[in-house]
């Protein structure tokens, strides 16, 4: 029989009222609250990052292939649509590469072979042309993004708040256009309304009549304020290009973690010398730095919650030791070692910690389910780019939170448990 575990179980489930029972309930509540907050914070931050990233990539993709001058102007030199990599590049499932092996952040000097997490999901062409929308009452600057039949409408449909996608089945360029809710509100127009967009080409003014077929809303003001989507043949005509000339290609990956890997691979192994590939991280570094800050927030929250759980459990264990000082003395008098007596109270503390963790998981996962179902936490979309707080459960992170909480808490409880070795049996037995 495991005597320390047996005694710990008898103490834990003994009936009766005492001051220590109140302290232990407080400790369980503190552990439960800490675990619930850690689970909720990891789910909320993961959901927030995922939703913001999705909104960015719906318009830009993960990697851009274009003429080298595209970074300097919205009207670059055209490139040929007929490339050896288009459209077959999206059949690439994975790539094998080598990199330096690292151990504890240091390079070992040995190269290891690895495989990318995913492949290339989609590739499509695009062309941009800036213009000015003119209605009877207002003017609005706009950047037309021309898309072709290879455009993945599945990325945009979740953000359509009215209307439908562009019909590009006719041989003639479609005059339909999709604008943002923000632009529609400022211009006081809706689905079915028509307006004229003015363009400048070689110091000459051009005009095109468009009809609104859809209205989208992503919540990202930087995009909603600027972009409208139209038939690429319209932008090609305005730029004076033929049907095989485009501004570039947009690429979507299966896994964002492969971003730098695929960007380097495409630039070095796929593209001809006159084309350039740029990742979304290079295009908008400020957004990625801002998203990375959320990871630091997550670390701070988890650290604070762990500190709360550890402090409360240390307090509870000290109260428990004081209340059972006479029991410690009797066990020492009977010949039990300090280590085995210490195990009794560490077992008891582990039971308390796991009880708190059980309720913390129940509360944390319940909160995440309710938020995902009902979206009761509302956000200011202008500040947070989202109208509600999204959640995304990462089971690996949840398991890590639970295991980490149990291990770290028990390790810290070893320190007050060392006090047992200083207790003299005679004095402890006489202690009341």
N, C-alpha and C positions, 0 to 999 in steps of 0.2 A: 504493500500500500504506500502511496505517496503521502506521507504524513503532513508535509507543509501544505499540499493542496487540500487535503481533507480538513485541516484546521481552518484554512482560509475560506473554504466553502461553508463551514459551520458558522463562522463569524459573519460572513456576508448575508446568509439567509436566516440569521437569528432574529427572533421577534423582540419587541421591546422598544421603548422610546429613550432616546438619549440625545445629547447635544451633537454628537458625532453624526447621527443619522441625518440631521438637518444639513450639516456641512457636506456630507457625502451627496445628498440630493442636489445641493448647489453645484458641486463639482460635476455631477452627471449632466446637469443642465448646461454648464459652461462648455463641456466637451461637445455636447449635442449642438449647441449654438455655433461653436467654432467649426465643426465639421460641416454643418448645413451652410454656413457662410462660404466656406472654401469651395464646396461643390457648386453652389450657386454662382460664385464669382468666376470659377473656371468655365462654367457653361455659358454665362453671359458674355464673357470676354471672347471666348471662341466663336460664339454666335455673332457677336458684333463684328469681329474681324472677317468672318466668312461672308456676311451679308455685304459689308462695304467692299470687299475684294470683288465679289460677284458683280456689283453694280459698276465698278470701274472696268472690268474685263468685258462686260456686255458691249461696250462701245469701242474699246481699244484693242482687245485681245491681249495675249501675253507677250507676243513678239511682233514687231513691225519690220517688214522688208521694204525698202524704198531706195530711191536715188539718194546719193550722198548729200544733196542739197536740201532734202526735205526738212531736215531739222531747223533750217534757217528760214523757211518760207512755207506758207500754206498753198503756194502754187509752184510746185517743183517741176523739174523737167520730167516729161513722161517716160515711163519704162514699158517695155514690151510685155504684154500679157502672156505671150507664148514663151514660157520658161520651161526648162527641163524638170524643175521641181514642182511645177503646178499642173494639175492639182494632185499629183501622186504623193506629195510630201505627207499628206494626212494618213497614208498607209503605214508610216513608220511607227512601229509598236514600242520599241525600246532601243537604247543604244548601250553598248558596253564600253567602259572607259577605265583607265587606271589612274590612281592617285596615291599620294604618299600616305602610308599608314601612320596613324597617330595613336598615342597612348597617354591619357591624362593631359591632353592638350599639347603634347610634344611629338614631333615627327620622329619616327623610329629609323628612317632612312631606307625603309623597304617599301616597294610599290605593291599595291594590291589591286586586283581586278574587281570592278563593281558594275552593276546594271542600274539603269535609270528606273525610277519608280513607275513611270508610265511612258506613253508615247505622245504623238501629235494627234490631237482630236479633230481639228478642222483648220482649213485654210481658205481665205476668201479675198477678193480684190476690193479696192476702194478708190475713191477720188474725192478731193475736197475742193470747194469753191466758195469763198466768202461773198456775201451780198447784203443788201438792205431790204427788209420787208417794209412795204408801204401800204397802209390802209387809209381809210377816209379820215381817221382821227390821230394816227400815230405812226412813228417810224421805229424799226427795231433791227439792230444788227444781227446777222445770222451766219452760220457756217454750214453750208449744205454738204452733207456726207452722202455721196453717191454710192449705192450698193447694187450688186448684180444678182442674177438668179442663184448664185452660190451662197448668198447671205443666209446665215443661220437665224431664222426668225424665232426659233425657240428661245434664244437668249433675250429677245426683246419683249415677247408676248406677256411675260409676267408683269411688265411695267406699263402695259397699255391700259389706260383708264377709260378710254372711249374710242370707238371706231375699230378699224381693222388694219391689216398690213397692206402694203402697196401691191396692186395687181400689175405685174410686169409681163403678162402673157402676150400682149400685142406686139406687132413688129415695130410700131412707132413708139418713141419714148413716152413713158407714162408721165402725166402731169400731176399725179397724186403725190402728196407729201405728208410726212408725219412730223409734228412739232411737239414741243414739250408743253405741259400744263402751265408752266410759268410763262412761256411766250404767249400761249392762248389767252391767259388771264390779262396780260398787259395789253394785248392787241384787241381784246374783247371779241374773239372769234371762236368758232366751234367746228365740229365735224360737218363737212359739206360746204363750209364757207370757202370763198376764193379770195386770193390776194395776189398782188404783184410783187415780185422780188427784182430789185435793181442790181445790176452788176457792172463792173468796169473792166473793159478789155482793151488794152492798148489805147488808153485815153478816150475810148468810146463807151457810151452808156448802152447797156443791153437790158431788156426787160423780159421776164418770163412770168406767165400766169400759172399759178398752182392752185389745186383744190385740196383741202385738208381731208385726209381719209382716216387719220388716227391721231390720238394725243397720248403721249407717254409721260410718266413721272417717275424718276428714279430717286429724287430727294437730294441728289448731288448738284448743288447749285451751279458749280463750275461747268458741268455738262448741260444741264437743263437750260441754262441761260444762253448757251451758244449754238447747240446742235439741232439740226433738222435733217431728216432722212428722206432721200428721194431716189429716183431711178438714176443709175450711174450714167446712162446715155445722155441725160440732161447736163450733167457736169462735164461730160466729154465734149458735148457740143459747145458749151460755154467756154471751155478751155481751148477749143479748136483742135481736139484730138480725134483720132479715128477709134473704132470700136475695140481695137487691140491695144490701145494705149491706156494705162492706168497709173495712178499715183503710187500704188504699192500693194502689198499683201499683208493681211492680218492673220496671225497664227494663234490657235488655242491649244494649250497642253492639257494632258490628263491630270497632271499634278504640278502645282505651283512650285514645289520644292525643286523641280528640275529646271527652273527658269534659267538660271545662269549657265547650267550645263548645256541645254539645247541652244541657247543664244550663241554660245561659243562654237558649238558643233555646226550650226547652220552657217555662221559667218566663215568658218575655216574650211568646212568640207562640202558645203552645198552651193553657196552663192558664187556667181562670177565676180570678177574684180571690180566691176562698176556699180555693184549693189551693196547696200549696208543693212545689217540687221541690228535693231535696237530693242532692248527689253523694256517692259513697262516700268521696271524698277529704275532704269536709267532715264526714262522719259519723265517720270514723276517721283523723284527721290523723296520729296517732302512728305508725300502721302504714306510711303512705306516707312519712313522714320516715325511718323505719327502713329501708325499701326503698331510699330515695334515698341513704342512707349507703353502700349497696353500690357505687354508682357511684364514690364517692370511694375506696373500697377498690380498685376496678378501676384507677383512675388511678394510685394509689400503686404497685400491683404492676407496672403497665406501665412507669412511670417508673423504678423500681428495676431492672427487667430491661433496659431500654434503657441505663441507666447501666453495668450489668455488661458488656453487649455493646460499648459504646463504649470503655470503659477497656481491655478486652482487645484490641480491634482497634487502638487507639492504641499499646499496648505491642508488639503484633505488627508494626505498621508501623515503629516505631522500630528494632526488632531487624533488620527487613528492610533498612532504610536503612543501618544500621551495617554489615551484612554485605556490602552491595553498594556501599560507598563508593568502591571503586576503579572499579567500572563507571560510577558517576556522573561520576568524574573523567575517564575516557576519553571518555565521550559529550560532556562539556563541551569537552574538547580538540578533538574532531571538529567542534565548532560547534553542537551541539544546545543549544537554549534551556532555561532553567530550567522554563518552563511545560510543554514537551514531555517533559522528564525526569520532571517531577512527574506527568504523565499516566500514565507507565509504572507507577508504584507505586500510583496511585489505581485503575488498571485491575486490578492484582494484588490490591489490598485488596478491590475489588468482587467479584472471583472468590471470594475467601475468604469474604466476607460472604454471597454467594448460595449457596455450598456449605453454610454453616452454616444458612441459612434453609431450604434443601431438606430437610436432616435434621430441622430443628426442626418444619417442617410435617408431616413424616412421623410424628414422635414425638407431636406435639400432637394431630393428627387421629386417629392410632391410639389414643391414650389416650381421647379423647372417644368413639370408636366402642365401645371395650371397656367403658367405664363405662356408656354408654347401653344396651349389650347385656346386661351381667352385673351391674351395680349393685354393684361390689365395694367401693365407698367407703360405709361405713355411718355414719349420723348418729344422734345422740340425738334422737328425735322430740319429746321434751318441751322441748328447747332450740331446735331448728331447725325444728320443725313438719314435718319430712320425715324418712323413715327411711333415705334414701339421697341421694347428691349427684346432682341432675339436670343434664343438659347440653342446651344448645340452641345449635346452630351458626348463627351469623349470618355469612353469606359476605361481606357488605359489611364487617363488622368484621375478618374474617380478612384480606381484601385490604388493608384499611387498615393492619393490623399489619405486613404484609409490605412494603408500599410505604413506610410510615413508617420502619420499621427500616432499610431500604436507604438511603433519602434522608438520614435524620438521621445514620446512621453515616458515610456518605461525606462529608457536610458537615463533621463533626467531624474526619475524617481529613485535611482540607485543612490544618489547623493544623500537625501535625507534618511534613507534606509541604513546608511553606514553608522548613523547615530546609535543603532542597536548595540554595536560593539562596545560603546562607552557605558552601558548600563550595568551596574553591579547587582547581582541577584538578591543580596540581602536587602539593600535599599529599595529595590523594585518591588519585592514581596510586601514590604511595609508601606509602599506607596498607595494612597487612596485618593 
